[in-house]
């Protein structure tokens, strides 16, 4: 009985360590390169159809290159604080506590309009 128990525990330990080692790979996933290529194609398509200007296309391509370089340098762990992660874009509660798209009008918090 002790041998069986020891064997089960050893297999569980090997499986757990194997999962950790597998999760720690430093290779850039193929889906990331596919996503970058897809986005570049969409930008070129929008430019050809006249939906965006040359400047907008250049700006978006620059953003893609910056994002790609950042992920290749820093990896893919942690995706920052969003609405459900704590201190997102609008203070320490994500979108729930910020003014939001409507500027707080839906809660009766009308923004002050300053005229000069």
C-alpha positions in Angstrom: 0.0 0.0 0.0 2.8 2.4 0.9 4.6 1.7 -2.5 1.4 2.4 -4.4 0.8 5.7 -2.4 4.5 6.7 -3.0 4.1 5.9 -6.8 0.9 8.0 -7.1 2.5 11.0 -5.2 5.6 10.7 -7.4 3.5 10.8 -10.6 1.5 13.7 -9.4 4.7 15.6 -8.6 6.2 14.9 -12.0 2.9 16.0 -13.7 2.8 19.2 -11.6 6.5 20.1 -12.4 6.0 19.2 -16.0 3.1 21.6 -16.3 5.1 24.4 -14.7 8.0 23.8 -17.1 5.7 23.7 -20.0 4.1 26.9 -18.9 7.4 28.7 -18.7 8.4 28.4 -22.3 10.0 31.5 -23.8 8.9 30.9 -27.4 6.6 33.4 -29.0 3.4 31.7 -29.9 2.4 31.4 -33.5 -1.0 33.0 -32.9 0.8 36.2 -32.0 2.5 36.4 -35.4 -0.8 35.4 -37.1 -2.6 38.2 -35.3 0.1 40.8 -36.2 -0.1 39.7 -39.9 -3.9 39.8 -39.8 -4.0 43.3 -38.4 -1.5 44.6 -40.9 -3.7 43.2 -43.7 -6.7 44.9 -42.3 -4.9 48.2 -42.1 -3.7 47.9 -45.7 -7.2 46.9 -46.8 -8.8 49.9 -45.0 -6.2 52.2 -46.6 -6.9 50.8 -50.1 -10.6 51.3 -49.6 -10.2 54.8 -48.5 -11.5 54.2 -45.0 -8.4 55.6 -43.3 -5.7 58.1 -44.4 -2.0 57.4 -45.0 -1.2 59.1 -41.7 -3.7 56.9 -39.8 -2.3 53.8 -41.5 1.3 54.8 -40.6 0.3 55.5 -37.0 -1.5 52.1 -36.7 1.4 50.3 -38.2 3.8 52.0 -35.8 1.6 50.9 -32.9 1.7 47.3 -34.1 5.4 47.4 -34.4 5.7 48.8 -30.9 3.4 46.2 -29.5 5.2 43.4 -31.3 8.6 44.6 -30.0 7.3 45.0 -26.5 5.8 41.5 -26.4 9.0 39.9 -28.0 11.1 41.7 -25.3 8.9 41.2 -22.3 6.9 38.0 -23.1 3.2 37.5 -22.6 2.7 37.1 -18.8 0.2 39.5 -17.2 -2.2 41.6 -19.2 -2.4 44.6 -16.8 -5.3 45.9 -14.8 -8.5 46.2 -16.6 -12.1 46.6 -15.5 -12.0 43.3 -13.6 -8.4 43.5 -12.5 -8.5 46.4 -10.0 -7.0 49.7 -10.9 -8.0 49.9 -14.5 -8.3 53.0 -16.7 -10.7 54.9 -14.5 -9.3 54.8 -11.0 -9.0 52.0 -8.6 -12.2 50.1 -9.5 -11.9 49.8 -13.2 -14.6 51.3 -15.3 -17.2 51.1 -12.5 -15.9 54.2 -10.7 -14.9 56.4 -13.6 -16.9 58.9 -15.6 -17.0 56.6 -18.6 -18.1 57.3 -22.1 -21.1 59.3 -21.1 -19.1 61.5 -18.7 -21.1 60.5 -15.7 -24.4 61.8 -17.1 -26.2 58.5 -16.4 -25.5 58.9 -12.7 -26.5 62.5 -12.5 -22.9 63.7 -12.4 -23.1 66.2 -15.2 -19.6 67.6 -16.0 -19.2 71.3 -15.6 -19.0 73.2 -18.8 -16.6 76.1 -18.5 -17.2 79.0 -20.8 -14.7 81.9 -21.2 
